[in-house]
Amino acid sequence: MSNTPQSGIALTYDDLAALFVKLGSSLAPNYLHGSICGVLAAGKRMAQEDWLDWALDQMAPSQEVEESHVTILQGLYFKALSEFEDPGLSFSLLLPDEDAPMLDRLFALSEWTGSFLGAFGAAGTVQETSDMPATIQEILEDLAEIAQVDAQSGDSLENAEEDYLAIAEHVKVSAITVYLEYNEPPNSDDSESVIH
């Protein structure tokens, strides 16, 4: 579903899922992508080494991580950042493609949303909900509801491709909106906040 010329590496959900399995990780690519998007949306940035440590900590690989794997994981970070910064709004959610069963896609969307919210909250940009604009509060509440969808909830969506696409688009636009609220335009001279 997601290729990115900005990072120089084509990063598809299926390829990343295969890599994660090869590395002995039970983490899904959508979860890791949602997490980094939550951190970025909160206005935080990571040094390459810190991102790699953070990603590997979440992945908990049981196999050796090679240099080519490191390049791919770094590409995931830069893909998310470059898509958020793109004035053409090229940002996309890293999810299974339309050939995957609807329940798998719904679960992946829910998991992406939950990891986005968790990372956004953990970044510490906003200490109190009352410190947020009302629009952002509403967005985060919507995302929290979507994050709680489970496989049983998906039974009614089994044949509802349009509903799924509308929800995924809502999550995408919501993530972009949160990002725009807490980030300066990319050409800003302000120093970036880096997580170590």
N, C-alpha and C positions, 0 to 999 in steps of 0.2 A: 504493500500500500504506500510505502514511503521511500522514495529515492531522493537523494539530495546532491545536487552538483556542488553546493557550497562546501561540503566537507570533503569532496573528492572521492567519497566512498558511497556506493549504493547500499543503503541500509534498509533491508526489508524485514518485516516481522518474522517471516519464516526462516530467513537466513540467521537472524539473531537467535531465534528459538533453537535452531539446530546447534549454533555455537554454544549456547548456554547448556544444552544437554551434553555436548562434547566435553565441556568443562566440568561436568558433574554438578551443575547448579539446578536447583528446583525452582529458581526464580524465573518469572516470565518477563520477556522484554518490555511488555506494556507497563509492568510495575516499575521497572527501573526508569523508563522514559517518563512516566508520570511523576516520579520522585524528582528527577532532575528538573522537569518543567516547573514543579512547585517551588523549588529552590530559586530558579531563575525568575519566576514570576514575583517572588518576594523581593527581588532586587539584589540578590546575592550572586556572587561569582566564585568559582573555585579555581585554584591553580591546577594545572594538569595532574600533578602528583597527588594532590588532595582529592580530586575527582576520581582518579583511578583507585586510590585507597578506599574511598567511600563506596564506589561501585562494587569493588571486590568484596568489601565487608558485607554488603547487601546480598551479593550473589553467593557467597560462601562456596567457591568452587572446590571440588575435591581433586581435580586434575591440575597439572602444571599450566600456568598461564604463559603463553609465548608472546614474543614481541608483536607478531601479527594480530594477536587477540587484543593486546594493549592498544594498537592503532585503531582497531574497530571500536573499542570502548571509548577512546578519546573522540572518535568520529561521532559517536552518539551524542556526546556533550555538545560538540560544535554544531552538529545538525540542529539540535534543539535551540541553541542560542542564535544561530544564523537565521533560522526560520522565524523566531520571535522578533528579531530585529529587522526582518525584511519588510519594507514599506508596502510590498505587493501582497502581504498577508499570506505567505506560502506555508505558514505553520500547519502541521498536520499531526494528528494523534497516531502513535505507533500501535496499531491494532491488527489482529488477524484480518486477512482479506475476505472479500465477499463469498469465497468458496468455502470458508469454514462454516460449520453448523451455527445456526443463530444463537443457541444457548452458549456456545463457546465465545462468540463475539460479544454477547451481552455481558457475560461474566468478565471478559477482558476489559470492556469499557467501564464496568463498575470498579474493577480493580485499579485501572488507570486513574480513575477519578479519586478513589480513596487514597492512593499513594500521592497524588498531586496535593490533596488537602493536607495529608499528614506532613509532607515536606514543607509546604507553605507555612503551616503552623509552627513547625519545629525551627524554621529559619528565624523566628523571633522578630520579624519586621513589625508586626502588630501585636501589642501586648493585651489590649482589650478590644472586644468586639465593638464597643462604643466608639473606639478610635477610627473605625472604618466608615467610609461613605455608605449611605443606605443602599446604593446600587450594589456595592461589593458585598455587603452583608447578605442581600438577597441572592446574589450569585452563589456565594459559599453555602447558603442554606439549600439551594437547588442542587448543587453538586453533592452535598452530604446525603440528600435523598437518593440521588442516582448511585452513589457509592454503596448504598445499602441494598441494592437490587441483588437478588441471588438467583440461582438456577431455577428454583421453583417459580419465581416471579416471571421468568422468561417463558413459561408454558403458553401464556396468552400472546406472546410476541413471536411464536414459532413461525408464523407466516406473515409477519408484519414488518417487512423490509423497510417500508417508508417510515414507520414509527422509529425503528432503530436508527435509521439515517438522520432523522430529525433530532433525536436525542444526542447522537454523536456530534452533530453540527452544533447543537446547543453547548455541549461540553467544550468543543473547540473554541467557539466564540467567547465563552466564559473565561477560558484560560487566557486568551489573548487580552480580554478586557482587564483581568486582574494584572497581567503583565504590564499593560499600558499604564495602569494606575500607580504601580510601584517602581517603575523604571524610567530613567531619563532617556530621551531619544539617543540613538547610537552615536551621533556626532557631538554629543555633549563633552565639554572640557572637564566636567566633574570627575574626580577619581572614583573608580568603582569600588564597591564593597566586596572584599574577598574573604571567603570562609577558609579557615585553616584547620 
